[in-house]
Amino acid sequence: MKREIPAAVAGQEAPFLGRPIERVEDAALLTGRGRYGDDLGVKPGTLHAAVLRSPHAHALLNRIDTAAAETLPGVRAVLTGEDVRRWSRPFVVGVKQPMEHWSLAIDRVRYVGEPVAVVIAEDRYLAEDAIDLIRVDYTPQPAVTRIEAAVAEGAPVLHPAVGSNVVSDRHFRYGDPESAFAAAPHQVSLTVDFPRNSCTPIEGGVVIAEYLAGDEGYEVTSNFMGPFSMHAVMALALQVPGARLRHKVPRDSGGSFGVKQSVFAYVVLMCLASRKAGAPVKWVEDRLEHLTAATSATGRLATVSAAVEADGRITALSFDQFDDVGGYLRAPEPATFYRMHGCLTGAYAIEHLRVRNRVVLTNKTPTGLVRGFGGPQVYFALERLVQRIAVELGLDPLAVFRRNFIPPGAFPYRAAAGALLDSGDYPAALELAVREGGLAELERRRDEARQAGRLYGIGFAAIVEPSISNMGYITTALTPEQRAKAGPKNGGIASATVSIDLLGSVSVTVASAPAGQGHMTVCAQVVADVLGLRPEQIVANVEFDSQKDAWSVAAGNYSSRFAGAVAGTVHLAAVKIRDKLARIAAHQFGTTADRIVFADGQIHPLGAPEQGAPFARTASSAHWAPALLPEGEPVGLRETMFWTPPQLSAPDAQDRVNTSAAYGFVFDICAVEIDRDTGRVRIDRYVTAHDAGRILNPALADGQIRGAFAQGLGAALMEEFRYADDGGFLSGTFADYLVPTSCEVPDPVILHRETPSPFTPLGAKGLGEGNNMSTPVCVANAVADALSPLGDFAELRLPLTPDRVLGLIGFDDPAPSRPLAQAAEPAPSGGGRALTASGSTDIGAPPEAVFRVLLDPEALARVIPGCHQLDRIGDNRYRADVTVGVGLVKARYEAEIALSDLDPPHALRLAGSGMSSLGSARGAGQVRLEAIPEGTRLSYDYRAEVSGKVAAVGSRMLEGAARVVLGQLFEQLGRQATGAAPRRLSWWARLLKRLGWFQ
């Protein structure tokens, strides 16, 4: 495609595209006037929803008792699986399997946090209170949390109708990889285990849904970011035509990074809640819900091998990959496998390739789109392998890159699996990074550090960054025969509308859903250049309404499609309306349309600016005086364009597919130093060189690069979703799921080359995901290099936390000292979050008095923190109604408490177990009483396990809560034993109680 230069360039000093102009969005955002989902007004009578979630990773769902919740004043309805089964259908699945995924659990739960019921009430507080009153009868089942366990013979099967936890197993072969491996003098292999992590946008999911009267269907406002191929998935689940699911998206979104794709299931859920309640329903996701149950990046276990010549030239690659997609294969998965499939060979000219992809179910949150999805997993394996080739063959890593890069003259280059890489000069980008990034200086620092005995290393990574996804790539998961039966799927359609009103004002509407990237600014730049105006004269509308706006199956904000596809389509629509105005002006000026110039807010004949007229006057005449239009010129100044890259064809019969329309290039250099004593990895310098084609706004481009770098650094050093053996989620707050802040993120050195794409209207490619693909493996390569004086560390697992790095160094950390009443967290034995507590406290009463309190139900009820009621059910056995609070999470437990091994007044054993709507808890411990001059010294040694949402708040909060609860228990025990009146709580204790640490 020939790239057109905007006409305004000839009449202005410089085009606005390419300038780092300030964002037009910022004035509203910085003054608190943004229009986010939770800021929007709602209709009178709108109710609020809270979701009851499973505390179990795998359990049969026997019975739900909602009677108590439904009778709570202010509660309007409770939605259960029976309603969902009656009014909806399961979501469609990306592969042909008898798997049912409903918006609520129907017969069993398959991950901690899976929705089980929805309470709809007059406010969120009442809805949350009612959640505690719902009683659910579960039968726990064995859970699988690791890929190896899920695929093992005899593993618990998540979906009995499927009969296996492997729901897709596909083999691919390109070229002759067997011969290449047989002929190669070297074979280099490694196995990588890429962990689950996610994104943490400032704003959670928001859905406002209404079931409309009659057969009008549903109307929804949500911060769903697309792809709007999911609109069909939602409509099919709700059993309505697509036109009867009106979906609107607000202008502003507090970040997405892909994860707001998972909101689609809650759109369906809240539509059904509105139908049950007979009123509009609003749901706002809280942080605990987001971390526990929204979505996750796909975990991948991969063995990757290369056939290598003596000089480091790679002749063939082999991938054997397992993707952990969680409890359900949720659309658009298995996208994480197949978005990158066409470019599995990366930036390298490798002819031969074999691949095996297996999609595996585990008892974890379903996976979905997370920034760069598929890329981090592929490049962590591929770029670690490239470094291993250099290490094992004793080569300079840069020489390995140079010998394998696709040559600059080979573009457009067809990769082995089908990607058509559009443009680039990879060796030149590498040289730019080496020269401007100061690699020689970093190598000197490494030499000096190693001479001093310090651990310093340098890593590299080279990636191609795909943008503008081919909507047919997901069908590569099907066999050619299945694809032929279903019909071809392909393309990446973008749409945009440019219109001019009767006063000559220009507006732009796009079918995208920005999450802070600056789409309004760039749209204004694009149109201003075409029409010879200034960006501030253009109004860009990025709200979305599926019943009013032009959109397609590919609409949305994902896969770095804005710069190449959406902005390019805005340009095409602006050119089309400019050409119409040129014909109108030419008729008025008595010249031809190709001699009309648009510049500096004027329209005039070429070479005669003094004859010009203001843009607004010429444009408005098309509204006010249609009789003066040229003969045959249609009325109206509104142009809508749809565009799709012709290079995006359906997968062929040999499973080759061009998965994206454009491919940028990134080359990174990372220098790190590791502290031997703490294991902390410090980034000394990070250099990232990008070739993303034409840069539309350098300031916005660098902002996206910095954001992706910060996220990639989090994946490299901090972020991981962790699960216990029983599927309990252990990363449910920012106390345990650590994300980098500005204090931990250095400012990278950002470098640019511009090799325009021949396949996009403006020559632009995406760049918002690249560093989330390249940074994790670049940091890992640097760490491996830093540790190389200590040994050969081939298989590194992210995140490279201090304790994990210390384990690699081999440093034996001494056992910490344990003060009295300390709670610690060893490795859980049976799953869930395990805590141990031991210590002693002195009580001013004799052992006999203390022992009597422990055996007296009325006194014991006053001692147990948060106890509402205690009933005797046997000898020294009690049933208790107890509320326990940890941080922002409070749960009301139905508990059983038993005293045994009684040795009055010296010792006893205390055991208990409880179940709540938020999880289970159990524990046991020994209590010993010793007479001392001041009264009694009570010693204890206790172990407990909690699961579900309470466990997800993290070990730090649980440790603090344990200390507070134990302190309160012993204080009250002493007062009961001595007969003292209850002491008024201190201001600190009252504050802790208000924060929910105890009741």
Salt bridges, closest charged atoms under 4 A:
GLU4 OE2 - ARG578 NH2 3.36
ASP26 OD1 - ARG23 NE 2.71
ASP38 OD1 - LYS282 NZ 2.59
ASP83 OD1 - ARG86 NH2 2.64
ASP83 OD2 - LYS276 NZ 2.83
GLU128 OE2 - ARG124 NE 2.93
GLU148 OE1 - ARG146 NH1 3.79
ASP169 OD1 - HIS171 NE2 3.73
ASP169 OD2 - ARG356 NH2 2.69
ASP176 OD1 - ARG173 NH2 3.20
GLU178 OE1 - ARG173 NE 2.86
ASP193 OD2 - ARG797 NE 3.43
GLU203 OE1 - LYS260 NZ 3.16
GLU210 OE1 - LYS43 NZ 2.61
GLU219 OE1 - ARG246 NH1 3.83
GLU219 OE2 - LYS248 NZ 3.21
ASP252 OD1 - ARG251 NE 3.39
GLU285 OE1 - HIS290 ND1 3.16
ASP286 OD2 - ARG124 NH2 3.92
GLU289 OE2 - ARG53 NH2 2.99
GLU289 OE1 - ARG124 NH2 3.47
ASP320 OD1 - ARG358 NH2 2.85
ASP323 OD1 - ARG300 NE 2.61
ASP324 OD1 - ARG196 NH2 3.31
ASP324 OD2 - LYS364 NZ 3.16
GLU351 OE1 - HIS352 NE2 3.98
GLU392 OE2 - ARG388 NH2 3.33
ASP422 OD1 - LYS765 NZ 3.57
GLU431 OE2 - ARG402 NE 2.92
GLU436 OE2 - ARG435 NE 3.30
GLU441 OE2 - ARG445 NH2 2.56
GLU441 OE1 - ARG685 NH2 3.06
GLU536 OE2 - ARG534 NE 2.86
GLU543 OE2 - ARG35 NH2 3.43
ASP545 OD2 - ARG246 NH2 2.57
ASP579 OD1 - ARG578 NH2 3.32
GLU633 OE1 - ARG583 NE 2.84
GLU639 OE1 - LYS576 NZ 3.63
ASP655 OD2 - ARG170 NH2 3.17
ASP655 OD1 - ARG483 NH2 2.85
GLU673 OE2 - ARG454 NE 2.52
GLU673 OE1 - ARG682 NH2 3.24
ASP684 OD2 - ARG445 NH1 2.71
ASP684 OD1 - ARG682 NH1 3.37
ASP702 OD1 - HIS752 NE2 2.76
GLU720 OE1 - ARG722 NE 3.21
GLU720 OE2 - ARG797 NH1 2.75
GLU720 OE1 - ARG804 NH2 3.74
ASP736 OD2 - ARG833 NH2 3.84
ASP736 OD1 - ARG956 NH1 3.78
ASP747 OD1 - ARG706 NE 2.77
GLU769 OE1 - ARG339 NH2 2.68
ASP785 OD2 - ARG446 NH1 2.81
ASP785 OD2 - ARG450 NH2 3.38
ASP792 OD1 - ARG388 NH1 2.54
GLU825 OE2 - ARG833 NH1 2.60
ASP842 OD1 - ARG937 NE 2.81
ASP881 OD2 - ARG892 NH2 2.96
GLU894 OE2 - ARG135 NE 2.94
GLU896 OE1 - ARG877 NH2 3.50
GLU896 OE2 - ARG879 NH2 3.96
GLU945 OE1 - ARG922 NH2 2.65
GLU945 OE2 - ARG943 NH2 3.64
GLU971 OE2 - ARG975 NE 3.86
GLU971 OE2 - ARG983 NH2 2.36
